[in-house]
Amino acid sequence: MKTLSTTDRKEARDRRPKALEAIRAEIDEKLQAIGLAPLDGGWKRDWAFTWDDEGKAVAEGLEARKELAKTSDRGRSVLHFS
């Protein structure tokens, strides 16, 4: 159990993901030090980018934005009433 050093619920919810990641990293380090697999078993997602390569993440985001713009314009039809 660890404190998030706040009494504000919203602030605690905002801090929770980083705190959990720090706990997982600490546990993984200790497991690996004794020759065991990390908590996730070494699984790496292959369906999403990581922020390790910021340039790649930005390029993928810009490409996705282009695709969304094309898609939203394709099906759009405007009806005019007089």
Buried (B, 14 or more C-beta within 10 A) or exposed (E): EEEBEEEEEEEBEEBEEEBEEEEEEEEBEEEEEEEEEBEEEEEEEEEEEEEEEEEEEEEEEEEEEEEEEEEEEEEEEEEEEE
